[in-house]
């Protein structure tokens, strides 16, 4: 039995990804058709189902399901022995002792080497070993940009244009003559051999007449003749970062319908069973009061006020009908509702969204001058839903040629795996008048033009469309990174436990957004410690911001960092490195790209260029 956390099945090891388990096993997560409770006539237990109306409508699903957790029968719990199925991939394995290669079946336990006696006497049979070694998965796989993946064609690679015999056997030899791919040789029992040199070239597999067979092992599609794709294949290492990119959509829960309700009524309406009873039994399109009165006499609802229950249920029902439009909604438009809720301090202590507004007059400079709104988000709930993946290139939601690979074969599956986490945060909204003046600075215009050109040059080289981003976005993004790094010291959270959520208008200027939510959302108690919200209080937030600005003013890698013409992933950062502005990948929405602390604190040549430059003179 191999263990994996349920949150890891959302990211980074979602459906279609390869997971390395102990014992030299590489397994791929199967599609939703093989998950528990996925059969058409099988009812999913309520404990695994939950709803988030805004995100459901955007992803066009009926509900979300928590990945099942394993429960031993001895614990006397419901639904024991729930398992997520895996399939073996890659199928090609080799012996670490003699190099014998075998193509194993998709299912079954670990296999041992069964190498025949080669003439040179280097097989495991001829060696004086008490036990045959176990086979290990090969390092190389072949993928296409449509999400398909298959084993590297070793037979075709060795024999080139020749036809291999049915009894040909391969052996992988890692010699010591060279440290690179040229030192890895694939030998065949027929006498042919070929090194792996050049296997990673773009046209390497086309030269041996191999194209994508459209294989989807996670869905059981393993026959190239039936699912022919024909696209160009790219050789990648099995553990390379571009073999798999999980696509996760997140949403901050906005239970605005529960602001005027008691905590018990809110909890009742968030129960999937009760809400299903009320929403499926409408009277003339409205919540049926008689049904509410009947529910309040039995079970979970016993003793609740039916009038209050009916009014709150109607508000929730009305909120769903005016929620986000079905499909084709950009991330920016989706976040506008969250931005409005943050800036107006919506929610209540009874719901999973509780925001307390703090007046800017309560704070001292630089907080008082730089921010229009400071909100303490004492409670929040975030839903993270896995809705697809891609290979070779990540899907940033902005490309016109986006591709999300199927997660299931059956069209009756109308749900997606997701997790629900709770936490706290600080919302900061920059002053718009100050922003408008700062964006006209010639130094700011020059640096954003350089950064935009470098970034879009990389995107065009990859076949992606150009992306326009403003100086405001880079400022908010970099400021969030600097604050997160400082808040880790102030409130005790680990850097990987804090996240950013940027609210910035890049596509629709009619709805101006210029804020950021720095929050923690964890499945355990770390998400509810209260330390982060406390750092947003007056006299604390100022000190945290001042320390962050002072640290960013001089990086330990300066002058190399501040004078950089491009660094970081794909050289898409300017003055930002691991010593000053980068964060763990789980904390950043942009993969540690589009950062420049000169936008925040200025540069030695142009100190006035920074948004917070005037506050650094007295530090």
RODO-2510 file (C-alpha; in nm, 4 decimals, decimal comma):
residues 619
     n   res          X          Y          Z
     1     x     0,0000     0,0000     0,0000
     2     x     0,1461     0,3363    -0,1081
     3     x     0,0406     0,6575     0,0650
     4     x    -0,0234     1,0005    -0,0790
     5     x    -0,1989     1,2985     0,0815
     6     x    -0,5387     1,3964    -0,0607
     7     x    -0,4199     1,7549    -0,1184
     8     x    -0,1366     1,6244    -0,3365
     9     x    -0,3945     1,4702    -0,5712
    10     x    -0,4968     1,8273    -0,6553
    11     x    -0,1443     1,9557    -0,7009
    12     x     0,1248     1,8614    -0,7872
    13     x     0,0227     1,4967    -0,8478
    14     x    -0,3145     1,5140    -1,0121
    15     x    -0,4643     1,2843    -1,2734
    16     x    -0,2151     1,1984    -1,5483
    17     x     0,0965     1,2682    -1,3431
    18     x     0,3741     1,0222    -1,2639
    19     x     0,4476     0,9646    -0,8956
    20     x     0,7672     0,8017    -0,7736
    21     x     0,6975     0,5632    -0,4876
    22     x     0,9456     0,3759    -0,2665
    23     x     1,0766     0,0557    -0,4152
    24     x     1,1639     0,2110    -0,7531
    25     x     0,8047     0,2267    -0,8738
    26     x     0,6735     0,4951    -1,1071
    27     x     0,2923     0,5039    -1,1193
    28     x     0,0447     0,7312    -1,2961
    29     x    -0,2785     0,8529    -1,1342
    30     x    -0,5820     0,7130    -1,3173
    31     x    -0,8771     0,9141    -1,4481
    32     x    -1,1991     0,9888    -1,2630
    33     x    -1,3770     0,6866    -1,4120
    34     x    -1,1724     0,4576    -1,1854
    35     x    -1,2101     0,6658    -0,8676
    36     x    -1,4363     0,5523    -0,5834
    37     x    -1,8082     0,6323    -0,6214
    38     x    -1,7616     0,7250    -0,9907
    39     x    -1,9888     0,4590    -1,1415
    40     x    -2,3207     0,5870    -1,2817
    41     x    -2,5360     0,3958    -1,0314
    42     x    -2,3066     0,4518    -0,7331
    43     x    -2,4053     0,7206    -0,4835
    44     x    -2,1266     0,9335    -0,3410
    45     x    -2,1378     0,9753     0,0391
    46     x    -2,2225     1,3248     0,1566
    47     x    -1,8980     1,3569     0,3524
    48     x    -1,7016     1,3663     0,0240
    49     x    -1,9282     1,6167    -0,1558
    50     x    -1,9323     1,9945    -0,1213
    51     x    -2,0376     2,2956    -0,3247
    52     x    -1,8916     2,6303    -0,4233
    53     x    -2,1467     2,7886    -0,6536
    54     x    -1,9249     3,0469    -0,8238
    55     x    -1,6512     2,7991    -0,9079
    56     x    -1,9005     2,5301    -1,0108
    57     x    -2,0566     2,7562    -1,2696
    58     x    -1,7219     2,8640    -1,4033
    59     x    -1,5981     2,5053    -1,4447
    60     x    -1,9427     2,3788    -1,5521
    61     x    -1,9766     2,1025    -1,2952
    62     x    -2,2523     2,0004    -1,0585
    63     x    -2,0417     1,9727    -0,7436
    64     x    -1,6931     1,9008    -0,6099
    65     x    -1,5616     1,5942    -0,4311
    66     x    -1,2843     1,5536    -0,1797
    67     x    -1,0280     1,2911    -0,2805
    68     x    -1,0929     0,9898    -0,0560
    69     x    -0,8636     0,9302     0,2372
    70     x    -0,7567     0,5770     0,3231
    71     x    -0,9285     0,4268     0,6271
    72     x    -0,8349     0,0986     0,7833
    73     x    -1,1183    -0,1422     0,8616
    74     x    -0,9870    -0,1794     1,2158
    75     x    -1,0725     0,1872     1,2843
    76     x    -1,4452     0,1051     1,2621
    77     x    -1,5201     0,3906     1,0264
    78     x    -1,7536     0,4168     0,7300
    79     x    -1,6220     0,3467     0,3807
    80     x    -1,2915     0,1749     0,4655
    81     x    -1,0291     0,0683     0,2113
    82     x    -1,0948     0,3535    -0,0300
    83     x    -0,8137     0,3722    -0,2828
    84     x    -0,7118     0,5895    -0,5742
    85     x    -0,6092     0,3622    -0,8655
    86     x    -0,2743     0,3943    -1,0397
    87     x    -0,1316     0,2457    -1,3583
    88     x     0,2343     0,1636    -1,4194
    89     x     0,4132     0,4182    -1,6358
    90     x     0,6587     0,4151    -1,7982
    91     x     0,6342     0,0489    -1,8898
    92     x     0,9943     0,0151    -2,0015
    93     x     1,2177    -0,0897    -1,7103
    94     x     1,5810    -0,1853    -1,6897
    95     x     1,7943    -0,3921    -1,4555
    96     x     2,0433    -0,1815    -1,2555
    97     x     2,2894    -0,4723    -1,2530
    98     x     2,3022    -0,6079    -1,6074
    99     x     2,1008    -0,3463    -1,7994
   100     x     1,8378    -0,5904    -1,9288
   101     x     1,5280    -0,3980    -2,0477
   102     x     1,1729    -0,5292    -2,0156
   103     x     0,8380    -0,3784    -2,1104
   104     x     0,6136    -0,4590    -1,8166
   105     x     0,2368    -0,4826    -1,7986
   106     x     0,0402    -0,1715    -1,6869
   107     x    -0,0688    -0,3483    -1,3692
   108     x     0,0999    -0,5767    -1,1200
   109     x     0,3604    -0,5626    -0,8487
   110     x     0,7357    -0,5062    -0,8742
   111     x     0,9203    -0,7295    -1,1187
   112     x     1,2634    -0,8902    -1,1021
   113     x     1,5153    -0,9197    -1,3795
   114     x     1,4825    -1,2259    -1,6015
   115     x     1,7730    -1,1518    -1,8338
   116     x     1,8867    -1,4272    -2,0711
   117     x     2,2498    -1,5420    -2,0915
   118     x     2,4241    -1,3054    -2,3276
   119     x     2,7406    -1,4220    -2,5002
   120     x     2,9612    -1,1883    -2,2997
   121     x     2,8359    -1,3441    -1,9770
   122     x     2,7083    -1,0232    -1,8178
   123     x     2,3549    -1,1359    -1,7374
   124     x     2,2139    -1,1702    -1,3878
   125     x     2,1778    -1,5451    -1,4452
   126     x     2,5481    -1,5955    -1,4936
   127     x     2,6471    -1,3802    -1,1959
   128     x     2,6915    -1,5336    -0,8545
   129     x     2,4157    -1,3444    -0,6780
   130     x     2,1676    -1,5000    -0,4424
   131     x     1,8802    -1,2795    -0,5507
   132     x     1,7846    -1,1188    -0,8763
   133     x     1,7632    -0,7369    -0,8600
   134     x     1,4341    -0,5543    -0,9073
   135     x     1,3724    -0,3604    -1,2254
   136     x     1,3677     0,0201    -1,2209
   137     x     1,1726     0,2500    -1,4586
   138     x     1,3693     0,4106    -1,7397
   139     x     1,4424     0,7809    -1,7319
   140     x     1,3023     0,8780    -2,0708
   141     x     0,9465     0,9353    -2,1932
   142     x     0,7952     1,0951    -2,5035
   143     x     0,5183     1,3585    -2,4861
   144     x     0,3312     1,5848    -2,7260
   145     x     0,1847     1,9303    -2,6677
   146     x    -0,1696     1,7860    -2,6693
   147     x    -0,1121     1,6148    -2,3359
   148     x    -0,0457     1,2643    -2,4683
   149     x     0,2424     1,0611    -2,3299
   150     x     0,4020     0,7297    -2,4254
   151     x     0,7132     0,5261    -2,3646
   152     x     1,0281     0,6284    -2,5437
   153     x     1,0493     0,4171    -2,8656
   154     x     1,3696     0,2316    -2,7795
   155     x     1,3229    -0,0340    -3,0474
   156     x     1,2809     0,2205    -3,3254
   157     x     1,5651     0,4312    -3,1865
   158     x     1,8100     0,1422    -3,2025
   159     x     1,7046    -0,0081    -3,5341
   160     x     1,6326     0,3204    -3,7154
   161     x     1,4895     0,2330    -4,0583
   162     x     1,5413    -0,1405    -4,0151
   163     x     1,2670    -0,3718    -3,8946
   164     x     1,3368    -0,5337    -3,5587
   165     x     1,2851    -0,9055    -3,5140
   166     x     1,0162    -1,0314    -3,2744
   167     x     1,2811    -1,1880    -3,0498
   168     x     1,4963    -0,8742    -3,0172
   169     x     1,5937    -0,7950    -2,6590
   170     x     1,7309    -0,4626    -2,5404
   171     x     1,9902    -0,3722    -2,2815
   172     x     2,0685    -0,0287    -2,1376
   173     x     2,4379     0,0276    -2,0725
   174     x     2,5516     0,3388    -1,8850
   175     x     2,9206     0,3537    -1,9658
   176     x     3,1857     0,5631    -1,8009
   177     x     3,3320     0,7100    -2,1188
   178     x     3,1017     1,0132    -2,1097
   179     x     2,8862     1,1772    -1,8449
   180     x     2,6093     1,2906    -2,0786
   181     x     2,3602     1,1135    -2,3018
   182     x     2,6405     0,9867    -2,5239
   183     x     2,7485     0,7637    -2,2360
   184     x     2,4103     0,5835    -2,2337
   185     x     2,3887     0,3119    -2,4994
   186     x     2,0923     0,0953    -2,5956
   187     x     2,2082    -0,2439    -2,7247
   188     x     1,9981    -0,5047    -2,9016
   189     x     2,0496    -0,8791    -2,9032
   190     x     2,0656    -0,8633    -3,2835
   191     x     2,3915    -0,6706    -3,2600
   192     x     2,2692    -0,3153    -3,3259
   193     x     2,3339    -0,0413    -3,0725
   194     x     2,2688     0,3313    -3,0460
   195     x     2,3596     0,5935    -2,7871
   196     x     2,0985     0,8343    -2,6500
   197     x     2,2915     1,1302    -2,7827
   198     x     2,0588     1,3639    -2,9708
   199     x     1,7411     1,2064    -2,8321
   200     x     1,6275     1,5404    -2,6889
   201     x     1,6483     1,7282    -3,0188
   202     x     1,3162     1,8586    -3,1488
   203     x     1,3166     1,6365    -3,4576
   204     x     1,4913     1,3365    -3,3006
   205     x     1,1896     1,1046    -3,3055
   206     x     1,0674     1,2277    -3,6416
   207     x     1,3980     1,1095    -3,7868
   208     x     1,3152     0,7529    -3,6791
   209     x     0,9577     0,7798    -3,8174
   210     x     0,7864     0,7905    -3,4787
   211     x     0,4991     1,0305    -3,4120
   212     x     0,2496     1,0661    -3,1289
   213     x     0,0158     0,7710    -3,0938
   214     x    -0,2372     0,9667    -2,8859
   215     x    -0,1827     0,7453    -2,5818
   216     x    -0,3529     0,8375    -2,2550
   217     x    -0,2424     0,5716    -2,0039
   218     x    -0,4399     0,7339    -1,7200
   219     x    -0,7607     0,6628    -1,9160
   220     x    -0,6596     0,3215    -2,0475
   221     x    -0,5817     0,4419    -2,4026
   222     x    -0,2674     0,2423    -2,4783
   223     x    -0,3223     0,1330    -2,8400
   224     x    -0,1700     0,3767    -3,0924
   225     x    -0,3693     0,2325    -3,3818
   226     x    -0,6975     0,3314    -3,2157
   227     x    -0,6022     0,6764    -3,0853
   228     x    -0,3574     0,8059    -3,3459
   229     x    -0,2563     1,1667    -3,2872
   230     x     0,0310     1,2200    -3,5309
   231     x     0,1828     1,5278    -3,3649
   232     x     0,5529     1,5654    -3,3092
   233     x     0,6870     1,3928    -2,9993
   234     x     0,9367     1,5500    -2,7630
   235     x     1,1729     1,3436    -2,5513
   236     x     1,1774     1,4433    -2,1850
   237     x     1,3190     1,3042    -1,8669
   238     x     1,0613     1,1309    -1,6538
   239     x     1,1171     1,3684    -1,3616
   240     x     1,1388     1,6889    -1,5677
   241     x     0,9259     1,9803    -1,4532
   242     x     0,7648     2,0272    -1,7967
   243     x     0,6292     1,6717    -1,8182
   244     x     0,3210     1,7739    -1,6214
   245     x     0,1521     2,1016    -1,5305
   246     x    -0,1526     2,0714    -1,3048
   247     x    -0,4271     2,3295    -1,3649
   248     x    -0,5972     2,4326    -1,0428
   249     x    -0,8755     2,6902    -1,0189
   250     x    -0,9206     2,8545    -0,6809
   251     x    -1,1996     3,0623    -0,5381
   252     x    -1,2584     3,2560    -0,2169
   253     x    -1,5977     3,1538    -0,0804
   254     x    -1,8430     3,4458    -0,0671
   255     x    -2,1377     3,3455     0,1550
   256     x    -2,2940     3,6912     0,1356
   257     x    -2,6390     3,5403     0,1768
   258     x    -2,5524     3,4479     0,5367
   259     x    -2,4532     3,7915     0,6645
   260     x    -2,7851     3,8435     0,8440
   261     x    -2,8314     3,4848     0,9600
   262     x    -2,7323     3,2989     1,2729
   263     x    -2,4402     3,0619     1,2729
   264     x    -2,6650     2,7584     1,2994
   265     x    -2,8748     2,8542     0,9964
   266     x    -2,5585     2,9104     0,7930
   267     x    -2,4271     2,5681     0,8926
   268     x    -2,7588     2,4037     0,8013
   269     x    -2,7697     2,5614     0,4561
   270     x    -2,4092     2,4614     0,3874
   271     x    -2,5002     2,1000     0,4574
   272     x    -2,5317     1,9347     0,1116
   273     x    -2,8224     1,7124     0,2165
   274     x    -3,0350     1,9944     0,3568
   275     x    -2,9620     2,2295     0,0685
   276     x    -3,0497     1,9591    -0,1822
   277     x    -3,3868     1,9050    -0,0125
   278     x    -3,4656     2,2779    -0,0141
   279     x    -3,3356     2,3618    -0,3632
   280     x    -3,5048     2,0626    -0,5295
   281     x    -3,8464     2,1367    -0,3800
   282     x    -3,9161     2,4934    -0,4932
   283     x    -4,2645     2,6415    -0,4986
   284     x    -4,3121     2,8722    -0,7988
   285     x    -3,9343     2,9158    -0,8187
   286     x    -3,9086     3,0123    -0,4516
   287     x    -3,7993     2,8335    -0,1355
   288     x    -4,0980     2,6459     0,0074
   289     x    -4,1744     2,7703     0,3616
   290     x    -4,3786     2,4600     0,4422
   291     x    -4,0823     2,2410     0,3580
   292     x    -3,8663     2,4517     0,5919
   293     x    -4,1232     2,4129     0,8704
   294     x    -4,1239     2,0375     0,8210
   295     x    -3,7429     2,0165     0,8263
   296     x    -3,7246     2,2199     1,1468
   297     x    -3,9230     1,9528     1,3293
   298     x    -3,6789     1,6645     1,2719
   299     x    -3,3133     1,5703     1,2475
   300     x    -3,0397     1,8279     1,2081
   301     x    -3,2805     2,1201     1,1640
   302     x    -3,4857     2,0458     1,4742
   303     x    -3,5390     2,3617     1,6781
   304     x    -3,4272     2,6040     1,4054
   305     x    -3,6447     2,9016     1,3071
   306     x    -3,8203     2,8064     0,9792
   307     x    -3,8756     3,1714     0,8848
   308     x    -3,5053     3,2533     0,9199
   309     x    -3,4119     2,9340     0,7382
   310     x    -3,6431     3,0146     0,4471
   311     x    -3,5203     3,3752     0,4144
   312     x    -3,1530     3,2731     0,4218
   313     x    -3,2168     2,9911     0,1742
   314     x    -3,3932     3,2330    -0,0603
   315     x    -3,1013     3,4766    -0,0426
   316     x    -2,8647     3,1941    -0,1314
   317     x    -3,0868     3,0825    -0,4173
   318     x    -3,1104     3,4391    -0,5533
   319     x    -2,7344     3,4755    -0,5247
   320     x    -2,6802     3,1678    -0,7371
   321     x    -2,9029     3,2940    -1,0172
   322     x    -2,7075     3,6216    -1,0475
   323     x    -2,3684     3,4641    -0,9944
   324     x    -2,0997     3,4243    -1,2572
   325     x    -2,1995     3,3509    -1,6119
   326     x    -2,1534     3,0002    -1,7398
   327     x    -1,8117     2,9381    -1,8906
   328     x    -1,5703     3,1566    -2,0861
   329     x    -1,5003     3,3838    -1,7916
   330     x    -1,1489     3,5111    -1,7434
   331     x    -0,9698     3,4948    -1,4115
   332     x    -0,9808     3,8728    -1,3837
   333     x    -1,3587     3,8898    -1,4188
   334     x    -1,3986     3,6017    -1,1788
   335     x    -1,2029     3,7885    -0,9107
   336     x    -1,4019     4,1104    -0,9393
   337     x    -1,6694     3,9789    -0,7026
   338     x    -1,4014     3,8901    -0,4478
   339     x    -1,2420     4,2336    -0,4847
   340     x    -1,5734     4,4069    -0,4230
   341     x    -1,6363     4,1910    -0,1161
   342     x    -1,2892     4,2703     0,0186
   343     x    -1,3063     4,6456    -0,0327
   344     x    -1,6529     4,6685     0,1238
   345     x    -1,5764     4,4339     0,4177
   346     x    -1,8562     4,1896     0,3424
   347     x    -1,9299     3,8754     0,5380
   348     x    -1,9949     3,8227     0,9056
   349     x    -1,8652     3,6327     1,2041
   350     x    -2,1272     3,3616     1,1450
   351     x    -2,0021     3,2771     0,7958
   352     x    -1,6761     3,1494     0,6470
   353     x    -1,5927     3,5029     0,5328
   354     x    -1,5324     3,7578     0,8059
   355     x    -1,3637     4,0851     0,7099
   356     x    -1,2936     4,3745     0,9456
   357     x    -1,2241     4,7133     0,7858
   358     x    -0,9512     4,9340     0,9287
   359     x    -0,9461     5,3057     0,8488
   360     x    -0,6272     5,4404     0,6919
   361     x    -0,6302     5,7188     0,9496
   362     x    -0,5524     5,4590     1,2177
   363     x    -0,2145     5,3928     1,0585
   364     x     0,1036     5,5932     1,0272
   365     x     0,3100     5,6450     0,7102
   366     x     0,3928     5,4693     0,4855
   367     x     0,0746     5,2605     0,5254
   368     x    -0,1464     5,5682     0,5610
   369     x    -0,0154     5,7266     0,2415
   370     x     0,0168     5,4212     0,0181
   371     x    -0,3033     5,2248     0,0818
   372     x    -0,6655     5,3239     0,0386
   373     x    -0,8069     5,0181     0,2161
   374     x    -0,6636     4,7904     0,4852
   375     x    -0,8827     4,4899     0,5608
   376     x    -0,8252     4,2206     0,8197
   377     x    -0,9686     3,8962     0,6851
   378     x    -1,0224     3,7055     1,0071
   379     x    -1,1856     3,4084     0,8339
   380     x    -1,1848     3,2867     0,4779
   381     x    -1,2483     2,9631     0,2937
   382     x    -1,0747     2,8736    -0,0274
   383     x    -1,1699     2,6014    -0,2744
   384     x    -0,8983     2,4583    -0,4973
   385     x    -1,0321     2,2457    -0,7800
   386     x    -0,8261     2,0365    -1,0206
   387     x    -0,9738     2,0746    -1,3685
   388     x    -0,7058     1,9605    -1,6110
   389     x    -0,3399     1,9528    -1,7011
   390     x    -0,1012     2,0107    -1,9878
   391     x     0,2428     1,8956    -2,0890
   392     x     0,5449     2,0723    -2,2377
   393     x     0,3969     2,4179    -2,1693
   394     x     0,1909     2,5462    -1,8762
   395     x    -0,1529     2,6890    -1,9417
   396     x    -0,1687     3,0353    -1,7853
   397     x    -0,5353     3,0946    -1,8739
   398     x    -0,4446     3,3757    -2,1114
   399     x    -0,3336     3,1858    -2,4200
   400     x    -0,5856     3,1571    -2,7022
   401     x    -0,4562     2,8076    -2,7776
   402     x    -0,5253     2,6562    -2,4405
   403     x    -0,5671     2,2823    -2,4081
   404     x    -0,7033     2,0963    -2,1080
   405     x    -0,6695     1,7200    -2,1350
   406     x    -0,9744     1,5080    -2,0509
   407     x    -0,9924     1,3688    -1,7000
   408     x    -1,2627     1,1094    -1,7678
   409     x    -1,4188     0,8996    -2,0408
   410     x    -1,7754     0,8874    -1,9100
   411     x    -1,9868     1,1945    -1,9803
   412     x    -2,1998     1,1161    -1,6742
   413     x    -1,9196     1,2353    -1,4442
   414     x    -2,0236     1,5918    -1,3659
   415     x    -1,7852     1,6655    -1,0780
   416     x    -1,4209     1,7490    -1,0195
   417     x    -1,1797     1,6668    -0,7367
   418     x    -1,1187     1,9598    -0,5045
   419     x    -1,0104     2,0460    -0,1536
   420     x    -1,1504     2,3041     0,0846
   421     x    -0,9169     2,4946     0,3167
   422     x    -0,9691     2,7684     0,5724
   423     x    -0,7407     3,0458     0,6852
   424     x    -0,6905     3,4174     0,7469
   425     x    -0,5294     3,7084     0,5680
   426     x    -0,4581     4,0770     0,5149
   427     x    -0,6042     4,2656     0,2189
   428     x    -0,4242     4,5791     0,1003
   429     x    -0,5660     4,8108    -0,1654
   430     x    -0,3263     5,0691    -0,3110
   431     x    -0,4257     5,4343    -0,3384
   432     x    -0,5410     5,4896    -0,6993
   433     x    -0,4417     5,8585    -0,7247
   434     x    -0,0911     5,7857    -0,6050
   435     x    -0,0727     5,4922    -0,8464
   436     x    -0,1792     5,7060    -1,1445
   437     x     0,0950     5,9598    -1,0737
   438     x     0,3606     5,6923    -1,0213
   439     x     0,2809     5,5112    -1,3467
   440     x     0,3741     5,8238    -1,5450
   441     x     0,7333     5,8173    -1,4162
   442     x     0,9715     5,7833    -1,7166
   443     x     1,1881     5,5309    -1,5309
   444     x     0,8849     5,3143    -1,4602
   445     x     0,7769     5,3242    -1,8252
   446     x     1,1278     5,2294    -1,9397
   447     x     1,1620     4,9319    -1,7059
   448     x     0,8145     4,7929    -1,7715
   449     x     0,8760     4,8140    -2,1463
   450     x     1,1987     4,6177    -2,1109
   451     x     1,0378     4,3572    -1,8852
   452     x     0,7331     4,3222    -2,1118
   453     x     0,9480     4,2740    -2,4232
   454     x     1,1657     4,0081    -2,2569
   455     x     0,8649     3,8192    -2,1253
   456     x     0,6707     3,8232    -2,4515
   457     x     0,9789     3,7214    -2,6490
   458     x     0,9906     3,4005    -2,4450
   459     x     0,6176     3,3432    -2,4906
   460     x     0,6326     3,3906    -2,8669
   461     x     0,9276     3,1533    -2,8916
   462     x     0,7082     2,8909    -2,7224
   463     x     0,4152     2,9564    -2,9528
   464     x     0,2098     3,1453    -2,6938
   465     x     0,0304     3,4745    -2,7448
   466     x     0,1609     3,8042    -2,6114
   467     x     0,0517     3,9219    -2,2700
   468     x     0,0120     4,2830    -2,1702
   469     x     0,0733     4,3759    -1,8078
   470     x     0,0996     4,7159    -1,6443
   471     x     0,3544     4,8658    -1,4024
   472     x     0,0795     4,8425    -1,1400
   473     x     0,0740     4,4639    -1,1673
   474     x     0,4518     4,4310    -1,1254
   475     x     0,4401     4,6696    -0,8280
   476     x     0,1610     4,4797    -0,6507
   477     x     0,3218     4,1443    -0,7252
   478     x     0,6685     4,2454    -0,6020
   479     x     0,5318     4,4242    -0,2951
   480     x     0,3393     4,1096    -0,2010
   481     x     0,6570     3,8998    -0,2263
   482     x     0,8545     4,1402    -0,0082
   483     x     0,5783     4,1527     0,2522
   484     x     0,5376     3,7749     0,2606
   485     x     0,9096     3,7297     0,3182
   486     x     0,8944     3,9760     0,6067
   487     x     0,5703     3,8437     0,7581
   488     x     0,7277     3,4999     0,7842
   489     x     0,9640     3,6470     1,0434
   490     x     0,6934     3,8531     1,2142
   491     x     0,4148     3,5975     1,2639
   492     x     0,5936     3,2624     1,2533
   493     x     0,4331     3,1095     0,9455
   494     x     0,6554     2,9232     0,7045
   495     x     0,7097     3,0950     0,3699
   496     x     0,5319     2,8094     0,1901
   497     x     0,2252     2,8587     0,4148
   498     x     0,1569     3,2149     0,2946
   499     x     0,0080     3,2881    -0,0453
   500     x    -0,0683     3,5880    -0,2602
   501     x    -0,3890     3,6584    -0,4514
   502     x    -0,3516     3,9562    -0,6827
   503     x    -0,6452     4,1752    -0,7850
   504     x    -0,5375     4,3890    -1,0815
   505     x    -0,7267     4,5015    -1,3923
   506     x    -0,5290     4,4083    -1,7032
   507     x    -0,8140     4,3317    -1,9461
   508     x    -1,1086     4,5490    -1,8402
   509     x    -1,0080     4,8979    -1,7141
   510     x    -1,3729     4,9822    -1,6469
   511     x    -1,3526     4,7816    -1,3235
   512     x    -1,0354     4,9095    -1,1635
   513     x    -0,8611     4,6751    -0,9200
   514     x    -0,5322     4,7398    -0,7422
   515     x    -0,5158     4,5152    -0,4376
   516     x    -0,3571     4,2014    -0,3005
   517     x    -0,4669     3,9442    -0,0459
   518     x    -0,1849     3,7899     0,1540
   519     x    -0,3327     3,4899     0,3256
   520     x    -0,2728     3,1476     0,4685
   521     x    -0,5021     2,8605     0,3871
   522     x    -0,4112     2,5191     0,5170
   523     x    -0,5921     2,1940     0,5764
   524     x    -0,4638     2,1774     0,9337
   525     x    -0,4633     2,4075     1,2364
   526     x    -0,1866     2,6233     1,0895
   527     x    -0,4463     2,8078     0,8854
   528     x    -0,6340     2,9376     1,1920
   529     x    -0,3641     3,0539     1,4295
   530     x    -0,4543     3,4244     1,3997
   531     x    -0,0955     3,5445     1,3848
   532     x    -0,1210     3,6845     1,0334
   533     x    -0,4272     3,8993     1,1049
   534     x    -0,2574     4,0384     1,4118
   535     x     0,0265     4,1677     1,1957
   536     x    -0,2249     4,3804     1,0071
   537     x    -0,3183     4,5823     1,3143
   538     x    -0,2029     4,9471     1,3484
   539     x     0,1576     4,9905     1,4670
   540     x     0,2349     4,6369     1,3510
   541     x     0,1669     4,6614     0,9794
   542     x     0,3765     4,9779     0,9536
   543     x     0,6737     4,8074     1,1163
   544     x     0,6431     4,5024     0,8922
   545     x     0,6246     4,7179     0,5783
   546     x     0,9171     4,9373     0,6845
   547     x     1,1340     4,6345     0,7550
   548     x     1,0368     4,4827     0,4195
   549     x     1,1289     4,8050     0,2367
   550     x     1,4566     4,8366     0,4227
   551     x     1,5484     4,4777     0,3346
   552     x     1,4540     4,5285    -0,0309
   553     x     1,6495     4,8535    -0,0575
   554     x     1,9780     4,6644    -0,0545
   555     x     1,9977     4,3016    -0,1604
   556     x     2,2898     4,0870    -0,0543
   557     x     2,3476     4,0139    -0,4241
   558     x     2,3710     4,3812    -0,5209
   559     x     2,4935     4,5380    -0,7402
   560     x     2,4513     4,2261    -0,9563
   561     x     2,0817     4,1953    -0,8710
   562     x     1,9701     4,5556    -0,9098
   563     x     2,1679     4,6024    -1,2341
   564     x     2,0391     4,2819    -1,3902
   565     x     1,8949     4,2993    -1,7408
   566     x     1,7016     3,9772    -1,6870
   567     x     1,7201     3,6941    -1,4343
   568     x     1,5108     3,4214    -1,2769
   569     x     1,2855     3,1780    -1,4699
   570     x     1,3181     3,2554    -1,8425
   571     x     1,4994     3,5800    -1,7463
   572     x     1,1574     3,7369    -1,6807
   573     x     1,2625     3,9300    -1,3684
   574     x     1,4738     4,2407    -1,3338
   575     x     1,5855     4,3336    -0,9811
   576     x     1,4597     4,0203    -0,8063
   577     x     1,6525     3,7128    -0,6926
   578     x     1,6453     3,4419    -0,4248
   579     x     1,8158     3,6745    -0,1790
   580     x     1,5462     3,9426    -0,1923
   581     x     1,2131     3,8756    -0,3655
   582     x     1,1541     3,5150    -0,4707
   583     x     0,9102     3,2843    -0,2888
   584     x     0,8314     2,9118    -0,2874
   585     x     0,6446     2,8109    -0,6022
   586     x     0,3275     2,7330    -0,4047
   587     x     0,3099     3,0919    -0,2782
   588     x     0,3407     3,2772    -0,6100
   589     x     0,0697     3,2962    -0,8754
   590     x     0,3153     3,3715    -1,1546
   591     x     0,5839     3,1100    -1,0931
   592     x     0,8279     3,3726    -0,9590
   593     x     0,8099     3,5737    -1,2808
   594     x     0,7402     3,9449    -1,3460
   595     x     0,9194     4,0798    -1,0393
   596     x     1,1216     4,4007    -1,0004
   597     x     1,1910     4,5537    -0,6608
   598     x     1,3096     4,8737    -0,8317
   599     x     0,9396     4,9424    -0,8880
   600     x     0,8951     4,9342    -0,5107
   601     x     1,2082     5,1005    -0,3687
   602     x     1,3792     5,2506    -0,6734
   603     x     1,7294     5,1936    -0,8104
   604     x     2,0622     5,3642    -0,7265
   605     x     2,0466     5,5622    -1,0530
   606     x     1,6771     5,6502    -1,0207
   607     x     1,5725     5,6321    -0,6549
   608     x     1,2554     5,8327    -0,7260
   609     x     1,1247     5,5531    -0,9479
   610     x     1,0082     5,3392    -0,6539
   611     x     0,6488     5,3671    -0,5347
   612     x     0,7710     5,3778    -0,1721
   613     x     1,0948     5,5717    -0,2402
   614     x     1,0023     5,8836    -0,0458
   615     x     0,9521     5,6809     0,2713
   616     x     1,3041     5,5321     0,2582
   617     x     1,4869     5,8573     0,3377
   618     x     1,4051     5,8389     0,7064
   619     x     1,4710     5,4650     0,7429
***
